[in-house]
Amino acid sequence: MKNLILCVLTALLLFVPTATYSQAPVQKGIAAWKKEAEKGDAHAQLAVGAMYVTGKGVKQNYTEALKWFRLSAAQGNAEAQFMIGVMYDSGKGVKRDDAEALRWHRKAAEQGSAGAQLLIGMRYREGRGVNQDYGEAQKWYRLSAAQGNGNAQFDLGVMYDKGEGVKQDYGEAQKWYRLSAAQGNAKAQYSIGLMYDNGEGVRQDYEEAQKWYRLSAAQGNSNAQLNLGLMYDLGHGVKQDYEEALKWYLMSAEQGNAKAQYNLGLMYAEGQGVGQNMRTAKEWFEKACDNQLQAGCDAYRKLNEQGD
């Protein structure tokens, strides 16, 4: 979950200010924005802060960005309040401070910021800087999801899927996954595929699983790529095709997926879909081992003992 939070924060730091900046005429430079900002225009102050965060039209400077966000936030601008929370959460331009991040996100969330509502929900679900509270997490996720936030919809799906603070309900999980997947959320697409693959809450359907895995894999989801490889490897819903399996395993393995790395090692060791090559097999087993997969460590040690 912590990795997910870091990814979300990184995306928000890059995307949200860019979106704000792009609302204005491209030709309007920092000098023009500052002129309006210095007159007290809250939107202009937000835009100047955004430009300093992204380095668009000015040298990137998080401290300066924070200054302008504070001026905008003081006038009640929810986007500026949200961005101050993000900066405290990620330690950009200021010492990282969970309490301050939450305080600013609450200000923004109470004005209806879906992004702030999402991050508060994530904080309560993880128990980061607050006592873990699934009920509180779900409350904030629902507020965000009601505004169409795909990440909040996905996280609600996960909570129902795993029974976190609610009775496990695959039907409710799929409902939220589908809302998120319709917006292109790769993790939601993968999760729907997994439900069809395993027959959880739905009739097992390998073709439907493959359809959702492909949508997710096309966006680079390594688990979806792994599972497509498995389907071709085992012939689930498709004609068994080791070369196709190898292709998907490789895509996943190159992103550091330990299970895909291990499966590639097996294919090279057994000569399935590729010429047998013990040296390459050992290299993939070693990578899987480095990524904490015990099966990879065992296979690597076995090949070493055999002298391969």
C-alpha positions as CSV (number, residue, x, y, z in Angstrom):
1,M,0.0,0.0,0.0
2,K,2.9,2.4,0.8
3,N,4.2,2.0,-2.8
4,L,0.7,2.8,-4.1
5,I,0.6,5.9,-1.9
6,L,3.9,7.1,-3.2
7,C,2.9,6.5,-6.8
8,V,-0.3,8.4,-6.3
9,L,1.5,11.3,-4.6
10,T,4.1,11.4,-7.5
11,A,1.3,11.4,-10.1
12,L,-0.6,14.1,-8.2
13,L,2.5,16.4,-7.9
14,L,3.1,16.0,-11.7
15,F,-0.5,15.9,-13.0
16,V,-2.6,18.2,-10.9
17,P,-0.5,21.3,-11.3
18,T,-0.1,20.6,-15.0
19,A,-3.8,20.4,-15.4
20,T,-4.2,23.7,-13.5
21,Y,-1.6,25.4,-15.6
22,S,-3.0,24.1,-18.8
23,Q,-6.3,25.8,-18.1
24,A,-4.6,29.1,-18.9
25,P,-3.4,30.3,-22.3
26,V,-0.1,28.6,-23.0
27,Q,1.5,31.9,-24.0
28,K,0.9,33.4,-20.6
29,G,4.2,33.2,-18.8
30,I,5.3,33.4,-15.2
31,A,5.6,37.2,-15.2
32,A,2.0,37.7,-16.3
33,W,0.7,35.1,-13.8
34,K,2.8,36.7,-11.0
35,K,1.4,40.1,-11.8
36,E,-2.1,38.9,-11.2
37,A,-1.1,36.7,-8.3
38,E,0.5,39.7,-6.5
39,K,-2.8,41.5,-6.8
40,G,-4.4,38.7,-4.8
41,D,-6.0,36.6,-7.5
42,A,-6.3,33.1,-5.9
43,H,-6.4,31.2,-9.2
44,A,-3.3,33.1,-10.4
45,Q,-1.5,32.3,-7.1
46,L,-2.4,28.6,-7.6
47,A,-1.1,28.7,-11.2
48,V,2.2,30.3,-10.2
49,G,2.6,27.6,-7.5
50,A,1.8,24.9,-10.1
51,M,4.5,26.3,-12.5
52,Y,7.1,26.2,-9.8
53,V,6.2,22.6,-9.0
54,T,6.4,21.4,-12.6
55,G,9.2,23.7,-13.7
56,K,7.0,25.0,-16.6
57,G,8.2,28.4,-17.7
58,V,10.4,28.7,-14.6
59,K,13.1,26.8,-12.7
60,Q,11.5,24.2,-10.5
61,N,11.4,25.4,-6.9
62,Y,9.2,23.6,-4.4
63,T,9.7,26.1,-1.6
64,E,8.5,28.9,-3.9
65,A,5.6,26.8,-5.0
66,L,4.6,26.2,-1.4
67,K,4.6,30.0,-0.8
68,W,2.2,30.7,-3.6
69,F,0.0,27.7,-2.7
70,R,-0.3,29.1,0.8
71,L,-1.4,32.5,-0.4
72,S,-4.1,30.9,-2.6
73,A,-5.1,28.5,0.2
74,A,-5.6,31.4,2.6
75,Q,-8.4,32.6,0.3
76,G,-10.0,29.2,0.5
77,N,-8.8,27.7,-2.8
78,A,-9.4,23.9,-2.4
79,E,-6.9,23.0,-5.1
80,A,-4.1,25.0,-3.3
81,Q,-5.1,23.4,0.0
82,F,-4.9,20.0,-1.6
83,M,-1.5,20.7,-3.0
84,I,-0.1,21.9,0.3
85,G,-1.3,18.6,1.8
86,V,0.5,16.7,-1.0
87,M,3.7,18.6,-0.4
88,Y,3.6,17.8,3.3
89,D,2.8,14.2,2.5
90,S,5.7,13.8,0.1
91,G,8.2,16.1,1.8
92,K,8.5,18.4,-1.2
93,G,9.7,21.8,-0.2
94,V,8.9,21.2,3.4
95,K,9.7,18.6,6.1
96,R,7.4,15.6,5.7
97,D,4.5,15.8,8.3
98,D,1.6,13.5,8.3
99,A,-0.5,15.7,10.7
100,E,-0.1,18.8,8.5
101,A,-0.8,16.8,5.4
102,L,-4.0,15.5,6.9
103,R,-5.0,19.0,8.2
104,W,-4.7,20.5,4.7
105,H,-6.3,17.6,3.0
106,R,-9.3,17.8,5.3
107,K,-9.7,21.5,4.4
108,A,-9.7,20.6,0.7
109,A,-11.9,17.5,1.2
110,E,-14.5,19.5,3.1
111,Q,-14.8,21.7,0.0
112,G,-15.4,18.6,-2.1
113,S,-11.9,17.8,-3.4
114,A,-12.1,14.2,-4.7
115,G,-8.3,13.9,-4.6
116,A,-8.1,15.0,-1.0
117,Q,-10.9,12.6,0.0
118,L,-9.1,9.8,-1.8
119,L,-5.8,10.5,0.1
120,I,-7.6,10.7,3.5
121,G,-9.3,7.4,2.8
122,M,-5.9,5.8,1.9
123,R,-4.4,7.2,5.1
124,Y,-7.1,5.6,7.3
125,R,-6.9,2.3,5.4
126,E,-3.2,2.1,5.8
127,G,-3.1,3.6,9.3
128,R,-0.5,6.1,8.3
129,G,-0.3,9.0,10.7
130,V,-3.7,8.0,12.1
131,N,-5.2,4.9,13.8
132,Q,-6.2,2.4,11.1
133,D,-9.9,2.7,10.6
134,Y,-11.6,0.9,7.7
135,G,-14.9,2.5,8.4
136,E,-13.4,6.0,8.2
137,A,-11.4,5.0,5.1
138,Q,-14.6,3.7,3.4
139,K,-16.4,6.9,4.2
140,W,-13.8,9.1,2.5
141,Y,-13.5,6.7,-0.4
142,R,-17.2,6.8,-1.0
143,L,-17.2,10.6,-1.1
144,S,-14.4,10.6,-3.6
145,A,-15.9,7.7,-5.6
146,A,-19.2,9.5,-5.9
147,Q,-17.4,12.2,-7.8
148,G,-16.1,9.6,-10.2
149,N,-12.6,9.2,-8.8
150,G,-11.3,5.9,-10.3
151,N,-8.7,5.3,-7.7
152,A,-11.3,5.6,-4.9
153,Q,-13.6,3.3,-6.8
154,F,-10.8,0.7,-7.1
155,D,-9.9,0.9,-3.4
156,L,-13.6,0.4,-2.5
157,G,-13.6,-2.7,-4.7
158,V,-10.5,-4.0,-2.9
159,M,-12.1,-3.5,0.5
160,Y,-15.1,-5.6,-0.5
161,D,-13.0,-8.1,-2.3
162,K,-10.8,-8.7,0.8
163,G,-13.5,-8.0,3.4
164,E,-11.7,-5.1,4.9
165,G,-14.0,-3.5,7.5
166,V,-17.0,-4.9,5.5
167,K,-18.4,-8.3,4.9
168,Q,-16.6,-9.8,1.9
169,D,-18.9,-9.3,-1.1
170,Y,-17.5,-10.2,-4.6
171,G,-20.6,-8.7,-6.3
172,E,-20.0,-5.3,-4.6
173,A,-16.3,-5.6,-5.3
174,Q,-16.9,-6.1,-9.0
175,K,-19.3,-3.2,-9.2
176,W,-16.7,-0.8,-7.9
177,Y,-14.0,-2.5,-10.1
178,R,-16.1,-2.0,-13.2
179,L,-16.7,1.7,-12.4
180,S,-13.0,2.2,-12.1
181,A,-12.0,0.0,-15.0
182,A,-14.4,2.0,-17.3
183,Q,-12.1,5.0,-16.6
184,G,-9.1,3.0,-17.7
185,N,-7.8,1.9,-14.3
186,A,-5.3,-0.9,-15.1
187,K,-5.4,-2.4,-11.6
188,A,-9.2,-2.6,-11.7
189,Q,-9.1,-4.2,-15.1
190,Y,-6.7,-6.8,-13.8
191,S,-8.8,-7.4,-10.7
192,I,-11.9,-8.1,-12.9
193,G,-9.8,-10.5,-15.0
194,L,-8.7,-12.3,-11.8
195,M,-12.3,-12.7,-10.6
196,Y,-13.2,-14.4,-13.9
197,D,-10.0,-16.4,-13.9
198,N,-10.7,-17.8,-10.4
199,G,-14.5,-17.8,-10.6
200,E,-14.9,-15.5,-7.6
201,G,-18.4,-14.0,-7.5
202,V,-18.8,-14.9,-11.2
203,R,-18.9,-18.0,-13.3
204,Q,-15.3,-18.9,-14.2
205,D,-14.7,-17.7,-17.7
206,Y,-11.2,-17.7,-19.2
207,E,-12.1,-15.8,-22.3
208,E,-13.6,-12.9,-20.2
209,A,-10.5,-13.1,-17.9
210,Q,-8.2,-12.8,-20.9
211,K,-10.2,-9.8,-22.2
212,W,-9.7,-7.9,-19.0
213,Y,-6.1,-9.0,-18.6
214,R,-5.3,-7.7,-22.1
215,L,-6.7,-4.3,-21.3
216,S,-4.6,-4.1,-18.2
217,A,-1.5,-5.6,-19.7
218,A,-1.7,-3.0,-22.5
219,Q,-1.2,-0.3,-19.9
220,G,1.9,-2.1,-18.5
221,N,0.4,-4.0,-15.6
222,S,3.0,-6.7,-14.8
223,N,0.5,-9.0,-13.0
224,A,-1.8,-9.0,-16.0
225,Q,1.1,-9.7,-18.3
226,L,2.1,-12.6,-16.0
227,N,-1.4,-14.1,-16.0
228,L,-1.7,-13.8,-19.7
229,G,1.6,-15.7,-19.9
230,L,0.2,-18.4,-17.6
231,M,-3.0,-18.8,-19.7
232,Y,-0.9,-19.5,-22.8
233,D,1.5,-21.6,-20.8
234,L,-1.3,-23.8,-19.4
235,G,-3.8,-23.5,-22.3
236,H,-6.5,-21.9,-20.2
237,G,-9.1,-20.5,-22.6
238,V,-6.6,-20.4,-25.4
239,K,-4.6,-22.9,-27.4
240,Q,-1.4,-23.7,-25.5
241,D,1.4,-21.6,-27.0
242,Y,4.7,-21.5,-25.3
243,E,6.1,-18.7,-27.5
244,E,3.2,-16.5,-26.7
245,A,3.6,-17.4,-23.0
246,L,7.3,-16.5,-23.2
247,K,6.4,-13.1,-24.7
248,W,4.1,-12.1,-21.9
249,Y,6.4,-13.5,-19.2
250,L,9.2,-11.4,-20.6
251,M,7.2,-8.2,-20.6
252,S,6.3,-8.8,-16.9
253,A,9.8,-10.0,-15.9
254,E,11.4,-6.9,-17.3
255,Q,9.3,-4.9,-14.8
256,G,10.7,-6.9,-12.0
257,N,7.9,-9.4,-11.5
258,A,9.5,-12.3,-9.6
259,K,7.0,-14.9,-10.6
260,A,7.4,-14.0,-14.3
261,Q,11.2,-14.2,-13.9
262,Y,10.9,-17.6,-12.3
263,N,8.6,-18.9,-15.1
264,L,11.0,-17.6,-17.7
265,G,13.7,-19.5,-15.9
266,L,11.6,-22.7,-16.1
267,M,11.0,-22.2,-19.8
268,Y,14.7,-21.7,-20.6
269,A,15.6,-24.7,-18.4
270,E,13.0,-26.9,-20.1
271,G,13.3,-25.5,-23.6
272,Q,9.7,-24.5,-23.9
273,G,9.0,-21.9,-26.5
274,V,12.7,-21.2,-26.7
275,G,15.9,-23.1,-27.1
276,Q,17.1,-24.7,-23.9
277,N,19.7,-22.5,-22.2
278,M,20.7,-23.3,-18.6
279,R,22.8,-20.2,-18.3
280,T,19.9,-17.9,-19.2
281,A,17.6,-20.0,-17.0
282,K,19.9,-19.5,-14.1
283,E,20.1,-15.7,-14.7
284,W,16.3,-15.5,-14.5
285,F,16.1,-17.7,-11.4
286,E,18.7,-15.4,-9.8
287,K,16.6,-12.3,-10.6
288,A,13.6,-14.0,-9.1
289,C,15.6,-14.9,-6.0
290,D,16.8,-11.3,-5.7
291,N,13.2,-10.2,-5.7
292,Q,12.5,-12.5,-2.7
293,L,10.9,-15.4,-4.4
294,Q,12.0,-18.6,-2.6
295,A,11.3,-20.8,-5.6
296,G,13.7,-18.8,-7.6
297,C,16.4,-19.2,-4.9
298,D,15.8,-22.9,-4.8
299,A,16.0,-23.3,-8.6
300,Y,19.2,-21.2,-8.8
301,R,20.9,-23.2,-6.0
302,K,19.9,-26.5,-7.7
303,L,21.4,-25.4,-11.0
304,N,24.6,-24.3,-9.3
305,E,24.9,-27.7,-7.5
306,Q,24.5,-29.4,-10.9
307,G,27.2,-27.3,-12.3
308,D,25.0,-25.7,-15.0
